Each structure stands twice: as C-alpha cells, then as structure tokens.
Amino acid sequence: MKKLVKYLLTPRIQRLDMIIGFLIAINFTIISFDWVEYDFYMILLRLMIPVTFSYLVIRVYLFIFGDLLESFKNPRF
C-alpha cells in the first residue's frame, strides 16, 4: 500500500492522469447533485466513473511493473 501511494504522488503521473482524475470529480459532483435531467446521460456518467478510476489504478501498477523490469535490466548491487 505504501508503494502504491508513493507512485500516486510521483511526478511520473502525467497531466492526462490528472485530467482524468478531475473528470472523475466532476462526474461525481454532477451525479451527487442530480444536475442531469435525462436518464441516458446519467447512465453514461455512472459508467464513466469506474472506467476512469480503473484506468488510473492500472497505470500505477504498470509503473510498478516497469520499474521491476528495469531493475532486472540494471541491477543496483
């Protein structure tokens, strides 16, 4: 868990990831205040939140996996 938080706070997280996190916050705000009048748009917004959240989680684990592969290539003994 500590390594996961470290990767979330590193500068390797790109601006695209920050924008996607901002979109999650906007979607959550729109859904919680019920600002959408049409049910179809509400369904789309509710589907977008888990998709974008899982994208961010997958990116963090890809960074960890990439660092693991890099450590095998360049051992630091």
Phi and psi restraints in degrees (value plus and minus 20) as a CYANA .aco file:
   2 LYS   PHI     -84.1   -44.1
   2 LYS   PSI     -58.7   -18.7
   3 LYS   PHI     -87.8   -47.8
   3 LYS   PSI     -56.7   -16.7
   4 LEU   PHI     -83.3   -43.3
   4 LEU   PSI     -63.6   -23.6
   5 VAL   PHI     -86.1   -46.1
   5 VAL   PSI     -57.6   -17.6
   6 LYS   PHI     -81.4   -41.4
   6 LYS   PSI     -62.1   -22.1
   7 TYR   PHI     -90.8   -50.8
   7 TYR   PSI     -49.2    -9.2
   8 LEU   PHI     -89.5   -49.5
   8 LEU   PSI     -48.1    -8.1
   9 LEU   PHI    -118.1   -78.1
   9 LEU   PSI     -19.3    20.7
  10 THR   PHI    -100.8   -60.8
  10 THR   PSI     137.9   177.9
  11 PRO   PHI     -92.7   -52.7
  11 PRO   PSI     -22.1    17.9
  12 ARG   PHI     -90.6   -50.6
  12 ARG   PSI     -40.4    -0.4
  13 ILE   PHI     -89.9   -49.9
  13 ILE   PSI      99.2   139.2
  14 GLN   PHI    -102.8   -62.8
  14 GLN   PSI     153.3   193.3
  15 ARG   PHI     -82.8   -42.8
  15 ARG   PSI     -51.9   -11.9
  16 LEU   PHI     -79.9   -39.9
  16 LEU   PSI     -59.7   -19.7
  17 ASP   PHI     -86.2   -46.2
  17 ASP   PSI     -57.5   -17.5
  18 MET   PHI     -86.8   -46.8
  18 MET   PSI     -57.9   -17.9
  19 ILE   PHI     -85.8   -45.8
  19 ILE   PSI     -60.9   -20.9
  20 ILE   PHI     -86.3   -46.3
  20 ILE   PSI     -59.1   -19.1
  21 GLY   PHI     -83.0   -43.0
  21 GLY   PSI     -57.3   -17.3
  22 PHE   PHI     -85.3   -45.3
  22 PHE   PSI     -58.9   -18.9
  23 LEU   PHI     -84.2   -44.2
  23 LEU   PSI     -57.3   -17.3
  24 ILE   PHI     -81.8   -41.8
  24 ILE   PSI     -63.5   -23.5
  25 ALA   PHI     -84.0   -44.0
  25 ALA   PSI     -61.6   -21.6
  26 ILE   PHI     -85.2   -45.2
  26 ILE   PSI     -64.4   -24.4
  27 ASN   PHI     -81.8   -41.8
  27 ASN   PSI     -62.6   -22.6
  28 PHE   PHI     -82.8   -42.8
  28 PHE   PSI     -59.7   -19.7
  29 THR   PHI     -85.6   -45.6
  29 THR   PSI     -64.3   -24.3
  30 ILE   PHI     -82.8   -42.8
  30 ILE   PSI     -63.0   -23.0
  31 ILE   PHI     -88.9   -48.9
  31 ILE   PSI     -61.5   -21.5
  32 SER   PHI     -89.8   -49.8
  32 SER   PSI     -52.4   -12.4
  33 PHE   PHI    -111.8   -71.8
  33 PHE   PSI     -21.5    18.5
  34 ASP   PHI      35.8    75.8
  34 ASP   PSI      31.2    71.2
  35 TRP   PHI    -105.5   -65.5
  35 TRP   PSI     -28.7    11.3
  36 VAL   PHI    -115.3   -75.3
  36 VAL   PSI     109.8   149.8
  37 GLU   PHI    -110.8   -70.8
  37 GLU   PSI     -45.7    -5.7
  38 TYR   PHI    -119.8   -79.8
  38 TYR   PSI     116.7   156.7
  39 ASP   PHI     -86.4   -46.4
  39 ASP   PSI     -53.0   -13.0
  40 PHE   PHI     -82.3   -42.3
  40 PHE   PSI     -64.2   -24.2
  41 TYR   PHI     -86.5   -46.5
  41 TYR   PSI     -54.7   -14.7
  42 MET   PHI     -86.3   -46.3
  42 MET   PSI     -58.8   -18.8
  43 ILE   PHI     -84.0   -44.0
  43 ILE   PSI     -62.7   -22.7
  44 LEU   PHI     -82.4   -42.4
  44 LEU   PSI     -62.3   -22.3
  45 LEU   PHI     -84.7   -44.7
  45 LEU   PSI     -59.1   -19.1
  46 ARG   PHI     -89.2   -49.2
  46 ARG   PSI     -49.2    -9.2
  47 LEU   PHI     -97.5   -57.5
  47 LEU   PSI     -47.7    -7.7
  48 MET   PHI     -89.5   -49.5
  48 MET   PSI     -53.2   -13.2
  49 ILE   PHI     -83.2   -43.2
  49 ILE   PSI     -71.9   -31.9
  50 PRO   PHI     -86.6   -46.6
  50 PRO   PSI     -51.6   -11.6
  51 VAL   PHI     -86.6   -46.6
  51 VAL   PSI     -66.9   -26.9
  52 THR   PHI     -90.6   -50.6
  52 THR   PSI     -55.1   -15.1
  53 PHE   PHI     -85.8   -45.8
  53 PHE   PSI     -63.1   -23.1
  54 SER   PHI     -86.3   -46.3
  54 SER   PSI     -51.0   -11.0
  55 TYR   PHI     -80.8   -40.8
  55 TYR   PSI     -65.1   -25.1
  56 LEU   PHI     -84.6   -44.6
  56 LEU   PSI     -60.2   -20.2
  57 VAL   PHI     -86.5   -46.5
  57 VAL   PSI     -62.7   -22.7
  58 ILE   PHI     -83.1   -43.1
  58 ILE   PSI     -59.0   -19.0
  59 ARG   PHI     -80.8   -40.8
  59 ARG   PSI     -61.5   -21.5
  60 VAL   PHI     -83.7   -43.7
  60 VAL   PSI     -65.0   -25.0
  61 TYR   PHI     -88.8   -48.8
  61 TYR   PSI     -49.3    -9.3
  62 LEU   PHI     -86.6   -46.6
  62 LEU   PSI     -57.8   -17.8
  63 PHE   PHI     -81.9   -41.9
  63 PHE   PSI     -63.9   -23.9
  64 ILE   PHI     -83.1   -43.1
  64 ILE   PSI     -64.4   -24.4
  65 PHE   PHI     -84.7   -44.7
  65 PHE   PSI     -59.7   -19.7
  66 GLY   PHI     -83.3   -43.3
  66 GLY   PSI     -60.2   -20.2
  67 ASP   PHI     -86.1   -46.1
  67 ASP   PSI     -56.3   -16.3
  68 LEU   PHI     -84.2   -44.2
  68 LEU   PSI     -65.4   -25.4
  69 LEU   PHI     -83.9   -43.9
  69 LEU   PSI     -58.1   -18.1
  70 GLU   PHI     -87.1   -47.1
  70 GLU   PSI     -53.8   -13.8
  71 SER   PHI     -89.4   -49.4
  71 SER   PSI     -50.0   -10.0
  72 PHE   PHI     -90.9   -50.9
  72 PHE   PSI     -52.2   -12.2
  73 LYS   PHI     -95.2   -55.2
  73 LYS   PSI     -59.5   -19.5
  74 ASN   PHI    -142.1  -102.1
  74 ASN   PSI      63.7   103.7
  75 PRO   PHI     -88.0   -48.0
  75 PRO   PSI     121.3   161.3
  76 ARG   PHI    -130.3   -90.3
  76 ARG   PSI      46.1    86.1
